């Protein structure tokens, strides 16, 4: 029998193990070739040391974990997970039966790992906040002011919305909005920092009684003997690179739940485990998920450069030079109060040329006159990257399984045509919460069975599959949005940027997803089972790309820019980037020899390099974008979680 402690005891112990960051972490990125020339930027840390369970007292990773029961455990402190947590507590208050809710976040604080464009569609957030009550306008209409007061972060209304095609020779062509899909229009939307919005929502969730444990990574999914999900275990900490327990060793904690909600974002490690274990893609007849890599910088610009509420998206340079180019992607540039420019580039990871370097393409994009004009004279203050789902409607897995469900980008709710996913994520959190609450509070003696009331999970209660969540999502506007543009990504992959734009226009204006056909999935038509990794072609079919050197003012070398992400990991721990044993020979024999080491180019953090034809993994640089788990030849990397609290420390992303 595993030891079960009171919530207060476990909470106190877990908080004692958290390392709080007083100021933004800034590090010296690792590179075996460049490391000696760089110095670390100053950091100020306040660290509360963990209770000692080291080798002196015989602790090991085989001893039983302490356990903590809840009605609901949410994995991930992004918009989906926080919306679900808040809605569950709203329902508890409104309907009179309380349920206990715990949220686990691997970042050092809520928002630390959150990165998005972000032009924000507020409709789902306003729906969530409308349940708060309030005056005639409703609490939903006051979130912009609350965000400013809580996080000193503006939600800037969009005032100008442009879509531009950039050319190689420095030209640009504006496409009138009347010709664009309605989903690309941004009237009524806001330019925000999603990392700040999640901090605001995290504070609201805690005020409602949600127990949030940031700085703790969900490392293992737990199952009942019958195979249902019964919760997760946090990662053991205090293990050295040699695999042995240090004096600071601390065993992970089991967080047990009647329902576990996975809201880790795109390519979440636990979510992928769940999808594979329960064959959720096959169960739903879904194609493989496809991904893009988004790379972003935030700049402070002079007053004369700032254009409040300006939004611009582009195609063309640098990713496409003709109407038939099949590299899927584009750029964004937004002006957020008080004087920030949020800019970035997204590239579909189904690109073929292994010599493409997404980071260098992003730096090259900034040199175009139509982009440079917004940034010159400014200062880059933050950098980061994250993968995003692009498969859309055709790649959605089955959403539920015994004991839990998938939310937000863990499921794939991102509208690539609309260039937005946060509103879909929040809506999925609302719907999941309502379905779960109904399930857990229905039936005879429902209140007595709650963990909030009894302090334990009824051993006789079955771990149910709340299929109502799937039914409600299929009837929601989220599915309507995704279905309307269900073939558009495939059109770009099949016919290039010109054909993709034409098809998207027809689909958005005329057919709206009602086409009596389904285009082949990207990168082949074998029932959609080809992955982005398999899209990469041998290097001998292409010429190396010579990118211009950085100037240190508008463009930056990667390792210098990486410092702006605040990335930090405990040095003395095993690498969380693990080469899969069955493909251990792939790096040197296939990736390097056949594909010219694409991982040394596509990683936006300089994690992978080859020294004397041997792979070196600089895991301390990792910004948790998950790109390597997707684009590696033969997908040879298994991305696992490092010690909680490690990774980027995003402040304004």
C-alpha positions as CSV (number, residue, x, y, z in Angstrom):
1,X,0.0,0.0,0.0
2,X,1.5,3.3,-1.0
3,X,1.7,6.0,1.6
4,X,-1.1,8.6,1.2
5,X,-0.5,12.0,2.8
6,X,-2.8,14.9,3.5
7,X,-2.9,17.6,0.8
8,X,-1.4,20.1,3.3
9,X,1.6,17.7,4.0
10,X,2.3,17.0,0.3
11,X,1.8,20.7,-0.7
12,X,4.3,21.8,2.0
13,X,6.8,19.2,0.9
14,X,6.5,20.0,-2.8
15,X,6.8,23.7,-2.2
16,X,9.9,23.1,-0.2
17,X,11.4,21.5,-3.3
18,X,10.6,24.4,-5.6
19,X,13.3,26.7,-6.8
20,X,12.0,30.2,-7.2
21,X,13.5,32.5,-9.8
22,X,13.8,36.1,-8.5
23,X,14.8,37.5,-11.8
24,X,14.8,36.1,-15.4
25,X,17.3,33.3,-15.7
26,X,19.9,34.0,-18.3
27,X,22.6,31.4,-19.2
28,X,25.5,30.7,-21.4
29,X,24.2,28.4,-24.1
30,X,26.2,25.3,-24.6
31,X,28.2,24.5,-27.7
32,X,31.4,22.5,-27.6
33,X,32.9,24.7,-30.3
34,X,31.8,28.1,-29.1
35,X,31.5,27.7,-25.3
36,X,34.9,29.2,-24.4
37,X,34.1,32.6,-26.1
38,X,30.9,33.3,-24.1
39,X,30.3,34.3,-20.5
40,X,27.2,33.7,-18.5
41,X,24.9,36.7,-17.9
42,X,24.3,37.4,-14.3
43,X,21.5,35.5,-12.5
44,X,20.0,35.9,-9.1
45,X,18.4,32.8,-7.7
46,X,16.7,32.2,-4.4
47,X,16.7,28.4,-3.9
48,X,14.9,26.5,-1.2
49,X,16.8,23.2,-1.0
50,X,14.8,20.0,-1.0
51,X,14.4,17.8,2.0
52,X,17.3,15.4,1.9
53,X,16.5,11.9,0.7
54,X,20.0,11.1,-0.7
55,X,22.1,8.0,-0.7
56,X,22.9,8.4,3.0
57,X,19.4,7.3,4.0
58,X,19.1,4.7,1.4
59,X,16.5,6.4,-0.9
60,X,16.2,5.1,-4.4
61,X,14.0,5.3,-7.5
62,X,12.6,1.9,-6.6
63,X,11.0,2.8,-3.2
64,X,7.3,3.5,-3.1
65,X,6.2,7.1,-3.9
66,X,3.9,9.1,-1.6
67,X,0.5,9.5,-3.1
68,X,-2.1,12.3,-3.2
69,X,-5.7,11.9,-4.3
70,X,-7.9,14.4,-6.1
71,X,-11.1,14.4,-8.0
72,X,-9.4,15.9,-11.1
73,X,-5.7,16.4,-12.0
74,X,-4.8,18.7,-14.9
75,X,-1.5,18.3,-16.6
76,X,-0.3,21.6,-18.0
77,X,-0.7,25.3,-17.1
78,X,-1.6,26.6,-20.5
79,X,-4.9,28.1,-21.6
80,X,-6.7,24.8,-21.9
81,X,-5.6,23.4,-18.5
82,X,-6.3,26.7,-16.7
83,X,-9.7,27.1,-18.4
84,X,-10.7,23.6,-17.3
85,X,-9.5,24.2,-13.7
86,X,-11.3,27.5,-13.4
87,X,-14.5,26.2,-14.9
88,X,-14.5,23.2,-12.6
89,X,-14.3,25.5,-9.6
90,X,-17.0,27.8,-11.0
91,X,-19.3,24.7,-11.3
92,X,-18.4,23.6,-7.8
93,X,-19.5,27.0,-6.5
94,X,-22.6,27.3,-8.6
95,X,-23.9,23.8,-8.2
96,X,-23.0,23.2,-4.5
97,X,-20.9,20.0,-4.8
98,X,-17.2,20.8,-4.5
99,X,-14.5,18.8,-6.3
100,X,-10.8,19.0,-5.6
101,X,-8.6,20.1,-8.6
102,X,-4.8,20.0,-8.9
103,X,-2.9,21.4,-11.8
104,X,0.7,20.4,-12.5
105,X,3.0,22.7,-14.5
106,X,6.6,21.7,-15.5
107,X,7.7,25.4,-15.9
108,X,9.2,27.2,-12.9
109,X,5.9,29.2,-12.8
110,X,2.7,29.3,-14.8
111,X,3.5,31.0,-18.1
112,X,7.3,30.3,-18.0
113,X,6.9,27.8,-20.9
114,X,4.1,29.6,-22.8
115,X,4.9,31.0,-26.2
116,X,2.5,32.1,-28.9
117,X,2.1,34.7,-31.6
118,X,-0.4,36.1,-30.3
119,X,-3.3,37.8,-31.9
120,X,-6.0,36.6,-29.6
121,X,-9.7,35.8,-30.3
122,X,-11.4,36.5,-27.0
123,X,-14.7,34.7,-27.5
124,X,-13.8,31.6,-25.5
125,X,-12.2,33.6,-22.6
126,X,-15.2,35.8,-22.5
127,X,-17.5,32.8,-22.3
128,X,-15.4,31.4,-19.4
129,X,-15.4,34.7,-17.5
130,X,-19.2,35.3,-18.2
131,X,-19.8,32.6,-15.5
132,X,-18.2,34.9,-13.0
133,X,-21.3,37.2,-13.0
134,X,-20.7,40.9,-12.5
135,X,-22.3,44.1,-13.6
136,X,-24.3,44.8,-16.8
137,X,-21.3,44.6,-19.1
138,X,-20.4,41.2,-17.4
139,X,-17.0,40.3,-16.0
140,X,-16.1,39.0,-19.5
141,X,-15.7,42.5,-20.8
142,X,-13.3,43.5,-18.1
143,X,-10.5,41.0,-18.7
144,X,-8.3,43.5,-20.6
145,X,-8.2,45.8,-17.6
146,X,-7.8,42.9,-15.2
147,X,-4.8,41.6,-17.2
148,X,-3.2,45.0,-17.1
149,X,-3.7,45.4,-13.4
150,X,-2.6,41.9,-12.6
151,X,0.3,41.4,-15.0
152,X,1.2,44.9,-16.2
153,X,0.5,43.6,-19.7
154,X,-1.7,45.2,-22.3
155,X,-4.3,43.6,-24.5
156,X,-4.1,45.9,-27.5
157,X,-7.1,46.0,-29.9
158,X,-6.2,45.3,-33.5
159,X,-6.5,48.5,-35.5
160,X,-4.9,47.6,-38.8
161,X,-4.7,44.2,-40.4
162,X,-2.5,43.5,-43.4
163,X,-1.6,40.4,-45.4
164,X,1.5,40.9,-47.6
165,X,3.5,38.8,-50.1
166,X,7.2,39.5,-49.8
167,X,9.6,39.1,-52.8
168,X,13.3,38.2,-52.9
169,X,14.3,41.6,-54.4
170,X,12.8,43.5,-51.5
171,X,9.4,44.2,-52.9
172,X,6.0,43.6,-51.3
173,X,2.4,43.2,-52.4
174,X,-0.6,43.9,-50.2
175,X,-3.6,41.5,-50.6
176,X,-6.8,43.3,-49.9
177,X,-8.7,41.8,-47.0
178,X,-11.8,41.3,-49.1
179,X,-10.0,38.5,-50.9
180,X,-8.8,36.8,-47.7
181,X,-10.7,34.1,-45.9
182,X,-12.9,35.5,-43.2
183,X,-11.0,33.4,-40.6
184,X,-8.0,35.6,-41.3
185,X,-9.8,38.8,-40.4
186,X,-8.9,40.2,-37.0
187,X,-11.6,42.7,-36.2
188,X,-12.4,42.4,-32.5
189,X,-9.2,40.6,-31.7
190,X,-6.4,41.7,-29.3
191,X,-2.6,41.6,-29.4
192,X,-1.5,40.0,-26.1
193,X,1.3,38.1,-24.4
194,X,-0.1,34.6,-23.9
195,X,2.5,33.9,-21.2
196,X,1.1,36.9,-19.3
197,X,-2.5,35.8,-19.9
198,X,-1.8,32.4,-18.4
199,X,-0.2,34.0,-15.3
200,X,-3.4,36.0,-14.9
201,X,-5.6,32.9,-15.3
202,X,-3.3,30.9,-12.9
203,X,-3.8,33.6,-10.2
204,X,-7.6,33.4,-10.8
205,X,-7.5,29.6,-10.6
206,X,-5.6,29.6,-7.3
207,X,-8.0,32.1,-5.8
208,X,-10.8,29.7,-6.6
209,X,-9.1,26.8,-4.8
210,X,-7.2,25.1,-7.5
211,X,-3.9,23.6,-6.2
212,X,-1.2,24.6,-8.6
213,X,2.2,22.9,-8.4
214,X,4.6,24.7,-10.8
215,X,8.1,23.5,-11.2
216,X,7.1,19.8,-11.1
217,X,7.1,17.7,-14.3
218,X,4.6,14.9,-15.0
219,X,7.0,12.1,-15.9
220,X,4.9,8.9,-15.9
221,X,1.3,8.1,-16.6
222,X,-0.2,5.7,-14.0
223,X,-2.7,3.0,-14.8
224,X,-5.1,0.7,-13.0
225,X,-4.6,-3.1,-13.4
226,X,-7.5,-2.9,-15.9
227,X,-5.6,-0.3,-18.0
228,X,-7.4,2.9,-17.1
229,X,-5.5,6.1,-16.4
230,X,-5.5,6.8,-12.6
231,X,-3.1,9.8,-12.5
232,X,0.5,10.7,-13.0
233,X,3.8,10.7,-11.1
234,X,6.2,13.6,-10.9
235,X,9.8,13.2,-11.9
236,X,12.4,12.0,-9.4
237,X,14.8,14.8,-8.7
238,X,18.4,14.9,-7.4
239,X,19.8,12.2,-9.7
240,X,23.2,12.9,-11.1
241,X,24.5,12.5,-14.7
242,X,25.9,9.1,-13.6
243,X,22.4,7.9,-12.8
244,X,23.0,7.7,-9.0
245,X,21.1,9.6,-6.3
246,X,22.7,12.7,-5.0
247,X,22.3,14.0,-1.4
248,X,19.4,16.1,-2.7
249,X,17.5,13.1,-4.1
250,X,13.7,13.3,-3.8
251,X,11.3,10.6,-5.0
252,X,8.5,11.8,-7.2
253,X,4.9,12.0,-6.0
254,X,1.9,10.2,-7.4
255,X,-1.0,12.5,-8.1
256,X,-4.1,10.2,-8.3
257,X,-7.4,11.3,-9.8
258,X,-10.8,10.2,-10.8
259,X,-10.2,12.0,-14.1
260,X,-6.9,13.2,-15.5
261,X,-6.9,16.0,-18.1
262,X,-3.9,16.2,-20.3
263,X,-3.3,19.8,-21.5
264,X,0.5,19.8,-22.2
265,X,0.4,21.6,-25.5
266,X,1.6,20.3,-28.9
267,X,3.6,17.0,-28.7
268,X,3.2,16.7,-24.9
269,X,5.2,13.7,-23.7
270,X,2.5,12.2,-21.5
271,X,-0.2,13.0,-24.1
272,X,1.8,11.2,-26.8
273,X,2.2,8.2,-24.5
274,X,-1.6,8.1,-24.0
275,X,-2.3,8.5,-27.8
276,X,-0.1,5.6,-28.6
277,X,-1.3,3.3,-25.7
278,X,-4.9,3.7,-26.5
279,X,-4.4,3.9,-30.3
280,X,-6.4,7.2,-30.3
281,X,-5.5,8.2,-33.8
282,X,-6.5,4.8,-35.2
283,X,-9.7,4.8,-33.1
284,X,-10.7,8.1,-34.8
285,X,-9.5,7.2,-38.3
286,X,-7.1,10.2,-38.0
287,X,-4.0,11.0,-40.0
288,X,-0.7,11.5,-38.3
289,X,-0.4,15.0,-36.7
290,X,1.7,17.4,-38.7
291,X,3.6,20.3,-37.1
292,X,5.1,23.7,-37.7
293,X,8.0,25.3,-35.8
294,X,7.3,28.8,-34.6
295,X,10.3,31.1,-33.8
296,X,9.6,34.4,-32.1
297,X,11.3,37.5,-30.9
298,X,9.9,40.4,-28.8
299,X,11.4,43.9,-29.4
300,X,11.1,47.2,-27.7
301,X,11.0,49.9,-30.4
302,X,11.2,53.7,-30.3
303,X,8.0,55.7,-30.1
304,X,8.2,56.9,-33.7
305,X,8.3,53.2,-34.9
306,X,5.4,52.0,-32.8
307,X,2.0,51.6,-34.5
308,X,-0.5,50.6,-31.8
309,X,-2.7,47.6,-32.9
310,X,-0.9,46.9,-36.2
311,X,-1.0,43.3,-37.4
312,X,0.8,42.0,-40.5
313,X,1.1,38.4,-41.8
314,X,3.3,37.5,-44.8
315,X,4.0,34.8,-47.3
316,X,6.8,34.6,-49.9
317,X,10.3,35.6,-48.9
318,X,12.2,33.8,-47.4
319,X,10.4,30.5,-47.5
320,X,8.8,30.7,-50.9
321,X,10.3,32.2,-54.1
322,X,7.6,31.0,-56.6
323,X,3.9,30.0,-56.7
324,X,4.9,26.4,-56.8
325,X,7.2,26.2,-53.7
326,X,5.8,23.6,-51.3
327,X,7.5,24.9,-48.1
328,X,4.5,25.7,-45.9
329,X,4.9,28.7,-43.6
330,X,4.8,32.4,-43.2
331,X,5.5,35.2,-40.8
332,X,3.7,37.5,-38.3
333,X,4.4,41.0,-36.9
334,X,2.3,42.6,-34.2
335,X,2.5,46.0,-32.4
336,X,1.5,45.6,-28.7
337,X,1.3,48.4,-26.2
338,X,3.2,50.1,-24.7
339,X,6.0,49.8,-27.3
340,X,6.5,46.2,-28.2
341,X,6.8,44.5,-31.6
342,X,6.1,40.7,-31.5
343,X,7.6,39.1,-34.6
344,X,8.2,35.6,-35.8
345,X,8.3,33.0,-38.5
346,X,6.4,29.6,-38.7
347,X,7.7,26.8,-41.0
348,X,5.9,23.6,-41.6
349,X,8.1,20.7,-40.5
350,X,7.1,18.7,-43.6
351,X,9.7,20.5,-45.6
352,X,12.0,18.4,-47.8
353,X,15.3,20.2,-47.9
354,X,17.6,19.1,-45.0
355,X,19.8,22.2,-45.5
356,X,17.0,24.6,-44.4
357,X,17.8,26.3,-41.2
358,X,14.5,27.7,-39.7
359,X,16.3,30.0,-37.3
360,X,18.5,31.5,-40.1
361,X,15.4,31.9,-42.3
362,X,13.8,33.9,-39.5
363,X,16.9,36.1,-39.2
364,X,17.0,36.6,-43.0
365,X,13.3,37.5,-43.0
366,X,14.0,40.4,-40.7
367,X,16.3,42.0,-43.3
368,X,13.5,42.5,-45.8
369,X,12.7,46.3,-46.1
370,X,9.0,45.7,-45.2
371,X,10.1,44.1,-41.9
372,X,13.3,45.9,-41.1
373,X,11.4,49.2,-41.0
374,X,9.5,48.1,-37.9
375,X,12.6,47.0,-35.9
376,X,15.5,49.3,-36.7
377,X,16.5,51.4,-33.7
378,X,14.8,48.9,-31.4
379,X,16.1,46.3,-28.9
380,X,15.3,42.6,-28.9
381,X,14.4,41.6,-25.3
382,X,13.2,38.0,-25.6
383,X,13.6,35.0,-27.9
384,X,11.9,31.6,-28.0
385,X,10.4,28.8,-30.1
386,X,7.7,26.1,-29.9
387,X,6.1,23.6,-32.3
388,X,2.5,23.9,-33.1
389,X,-0.1,21.5,-34.6
390,X,-0.9,22.0,-38.3
391,X,-2.8,18.8,-39.1
392,X,-6.1,20.3,-38.2
393,X,-9.4,18.4,-38.5
394,X,-8.0,15.3,-40.2
395,X,-5.4,14.7,-37.5
396,X,-7.7,14.9,-34.4
397,X,-7.4,11.7,-32.3
398,X,-10.2,10.2,-30.2
399,X,-10.4,12.7,-27.3
400,X,-11.3,10.4,-24.4
401,X,-10.1,7.2,-22.8
402,X,-10.8,5.4,-19.5
403,X,-9.8,7.8,-16.7
404,X,-9.1,10.9,-18.8
405,X,-9.1,13.1,-21.9
406,X,-7.0,15.3,-24.2
407,X,-7.4,19.1,-24.2
408,X,-6.2,22.0,-26.3
409,X,-3.1,21.4,-28.4
410,X,-2.5,18.0,-26.8
411,X,-5.5,17.0,-29.0
412,X,-4.6,19.3,-31.9
413,X,-7.1,22.1,-31.6
414,X,-5.2,24.7,-33.7
415,X,-6.6,26.5,-36.7
416,X,-3.6,26.9,-39.0
417,X,-5.5,29.0,-41.5
418,X,-6.8,31.4,-38.8
419,X,-3.2,31.3,-37.3
420,X,-4.8,30.9,-33.9
421,X,-5.3,28.1,-31.3
422,X,-5.6,29.7,-27.9
423,X,-9.4,30.3,-28.3
424,X,-9.9,26.7,-29.3
425,X,-7.8,25.5,-26.3
426,X,-9.8,27.6,-23.8
427,X,-13.1,26.3,-25.3
428,X,-11.9,22.7,-25.0
429,X,-11.1,23.3,-21.4
430,X,-14.5,24.7,-20.7
431,X,-16.3,21.8,-22.4
432,X,-14.0,19.2,-20.7
433,X,-14.7,20.7,-17.3
434,X,-18.5,20.7,-17.8
435,X,-18.5,17.1,-19.0
436,X,-16.2,15.9,-16.2
437,X,-18.2,17.8,-13.5
438,X,-21.4,16.3,-14.7
439,X,-19.9,12.8,-14.7
440,X,-18.3,13.1,-11.2
441,X,-21.3,14.6,-9.5
442,X,-24.1,12.5,-11.0
443,X,-25.6,9.5,-9.4
444,X,-26.4,8.3,-5.9
445,X,-24.3,9.7,-3.0
446,X,-22.3,11.7,-5.5
447,X,-21.1,14.3,-3.0
448,X,-19.9,11.7,-0.5
449,X,-17.8,10.1,-3.3
450,X,-15.9,13.2,-4.1
451,X,-12.3,13.4,-2.9
452,X,-13.1,17.0,-1.8
453,X,-15.6,15.4,0.7
454,X,-14.0,12.1,1.6
455,X,-10.3,12.7,1.2
456,X,-9.8,9.6,-0.9
457,X,-10.8,7.9,-4.1
458,X,-13.5,5.3,-3.7
459,X,-11.7,2.0,-4.4
460,X,-14.9,0.5,-5.8
461,X,-15.5,3.4,-8.3
462,X,-14.7,2.6,-11.9
463,X,-12.5,4.9,-13.9
464,X,-15.0,6.0,-16.5
465,X,-14.5,7.3,-20.0
466,X,-16.4,10.7,-20.2
467,X,-17.4,10.4,-23.9
468,X,-19.8,13.4,-23.4
469,X,-16.7,15.6,-23.9
470,X,-16.1,14.3,-27.4
471,X,-19.8,14.7,-28.2
472,X,-20.0,18.3,-27.0
473,X,-16.7,19.2,-28.8
474,X,-18.0,17.8,-32.1
475,X,-21.1,20.1,-31.7
476,X,-19.0,23.2,-30.8
477,X,-17.8,26.0,-33.0
478,X,-14.2,24.6,-32.6
479,X,-15.1,21.7,-34.9
480,X,-17.0,24.0,-37.2
481,X,-13.9,26.2,-37.6
482,X,-11.5,23.3,-38.2
483,X,-13.9,21.5,-40.6
484,X,-14.3,24.6,-42.7
485,X,-10.6,24.6,-43.6
486,X,-10.0,20.8,-43.3
487,X,-8.3,20.4,-46.7
488,X,-6.2,23.7,-46.8
489,X,-2.9,22.4,-45.3
490,X,-3.1,19.5,-47.7
491,X,-3.7,21.9,-50.6
492,X,-0.4,23.8,-49.8
493,X,1.5,20.5,-49.6
494,X,0.0,19.2,-52.9
495,X,0.1,22.3,-55.1
496,X,2.5,24.8,-53.4
497,X,1.8,28.2,-52.1
498,X,-0.1,29.4,-55.2
499,X,-2.5,26.4,-55.3
500,X,-2.8,26.4,-51.6
501,X,-3.9,30.1,-51.5
502,X,-6.4,29.5,-54.3
503,X,-7.9,26.4,-52.7
504,X,-8.0,28.2,-49.3
505,X,-9.9,31.1,-50.8
506,X,-12.4,28.7,-52.4
507,X,-12.9,26.7,-49.3
508,X,-13.3,29.7,-47.0
509,X,-15.6,31.7,-49.3
510,X,-17.6,29.0,-51.0
511,X,-17.4,25.3,-49.9
512,X,-16.6,26.0,-46.2
513,X,-15.5,22.4,-45.7
514,X,-18.4,20.8,-47.4
515,X,-16.3,19.5,-50.3
516,X,-17.3,15.9,-51.1
517,X,-13.6,14.9,-51.1
518,X,-10.7,14.7,-48.8
519,X,-7.3,15.7,-50.1
520,X,-4.4,13.3,-49.4
521,X,-2.7,14.0,-46.1
522,X,0.6,16.0,-46.3
523,X,3.8,14.1,-47.3
524,X,2.1,11.2,-49.1
525,X,-1.3,9.6,-49.4
526,X,-0.8,6.3,-47.6
527,X,-3.8,6.8,-45.3
528,X,-2.1,9.8,-43.8
529,X,0.5,7.8,-41.9
530,X,3.6,9.5,-43.2
531,X,5.2,11.8,-40.6
532,X,7.1,15.1,-40.9
533,X,10.3,13.1,-40.3
534,X,9.8,11.1,-43.4
535,X,9.3,14.2,-45.5
536,X,13.0,15.0,-45.3
537,X,14.9,14.0,-48.5
538,X,18.5,13.0,-48.9
539,X,21.0,15.8,-48.9
540,X,22.5,14.9,-52.3
541,X,19.2,16.1,-53.9
542,X,19.9,19.7,-52.7
543,X,22.6,22.3,-52.4
544,X,23.8,23.7,-49.1
545,X,22.4,27.1,-48.2
546,X,24.8,29.8,-47.3
547,X,23.2,32.2,-44.8
548,X,24.5,35.7,-44.2
549,X,26.4,36.4,-41.0
550,X,24.5,38.2,-38.2
551,X,25.1,41.9,-37.5
552,X,24.3,41.9,-33.8
553,X,21.8,44.7,-34.2
554,X,18.9,43.4,-36.4
555,X,20.1,39.8,-36.8
556,X,21.7,37.6,-34.1
557,X,23.7,34.4,-33.9
558,X,21.7,31.6,-32.3
559,X,23.6,31.2,-29.0
560,X,23.5,34.9,-28.3
561,X,19.8,35.0,-28.9
562,X,19.3,31.9,-26.8
563,X,20.3,33.9,-23.7
564,X,17.2,36.0,-24.2
565,X,15.0,32.9,-23.6
566,X,16.3,32.6,-20.0
567,X,16.8,28.9,-20.4
568,X,18.3,27.1,-17.5
569,X,18.6,23.4,-16.5
570,X,20.3,21.8,-13.5
571,X,23.7,20.7,-15.0
572,X,24.1,17.5,-13.0
573,X,21.2,15.4,-14.2
574,X,20.8,12.8,-16.9
575,X,20.0,14.2,-20.3
576,X,16.2,14.3,-20.9
577,X,16.9,13.9,-24.7
578,X,17.3,10.2,-25.1
579,X,18.3,8.3,-28.2
580,X,15.9,5.4,-28.7
581,X,17.8,2.1,-28.2
582,X,16.4,0.5,-31.4
583,X,17.7,3.4,-33.6
584,X,20.9,4.2,-31.7
585,X,23.0,4.0,-34.9
586,X,20.9,6.5,-36.8
587,X,22.7,9.7,-35.8
588,X,26.1,8.9,-37.2
589,X,25.2,6.3,-39.9
590,X,22.0,7.9,-41.4
591,X,21.3,11.4,-40.2
592,X,24.9,12.6,-40.7
593,X,25.7,10.5,-43.8
594,X,22.4,10.6,-45.7
595,X,20.8,13.9,-44.5
596,X,23.9,16.0,-43.7
597,X,22.9,16.3,-40.0
598,X,19.6,18.3,-40.3
599,X,19.3,18.4,-36.5
600,X,22.2,20.8,-36.3
601,X,20.1,23.2,-38.3
602,X,16.5,22.7,-37.4
603,X,16.9,22.9,-33.6
604,X,16.3,26.5,-32.6
605,X,18.4,26.2,-29.5
606,X,21.7,24.7,-30.7
607,X,21.2,21.5,-28.8
608,X,22.6,19.1,-31.5
609,X,26.0,19.2,-33.1
610,X,28.5,16.8,-34.6
611,X,32.1,16.9,-33.4
612,X,34.5,14.7,-35.2
613,X,31.4,13.0,-36.8
614,X,30.0,12.1,-33.3
615,X,26.7,13.5,-32.1
616,X,26.9,15.9,-29.1
617,X,23.7,16.7,-27.3
618,X,23.8,20.0,-25.4
619,X,20.6,19.3,-23.4
620,X,21.1,22.3,-21.2
621,X,20.2,24.5,-24.1
622,X,16.8,22.9,-24.7
623,X,13.9,25.4,-24.9
624,X,11.3,22.5,-24.9
625,X,10.1,23.3,-28.4
626,X,9.7,19.5,-29.1
627,X,11.0,19.9,-32.7
628,X,13.6,17.2,-32.3
629,X,11.1,14.5,-31.4
630,X,9.3,15.3,-34.7
631,X,11.8,16.1,-37.4
632,X,14.7,13.8,-36.5
633,X,15.5,11.1,-39.1
634,X,13.7,8.0,-37.9
635,X,12.4,10.1,-35.0
636,X,15.4,8.8,-33.1
637,X,15.0,11.1,-30.1
638,X,12.6,10.4,-27.2
639,X,11.8,13.7,-25.6
640,X,11.3,13.2,-21.9
641,X,10.9,15.8,-19.1
642,X,13.9,17.1,-17.3
643,X,13.7,18.1,-13.6
644,X,10.8,20.4,-13.1
645,X,11.4,24.1,-13.3
646,X,14.1,23.7,-16.0
647,X,13.8,25.1,-19.5
648,X,12.9,28.6,-20.7
649,X,11.7,31.4,-18.5
650,X,9.5,33.3,-20.8
651,X,8.2,36.6,-19.4
652,X,6.4,38.4,-22.3
653,X,5.9,35.7,-24.9
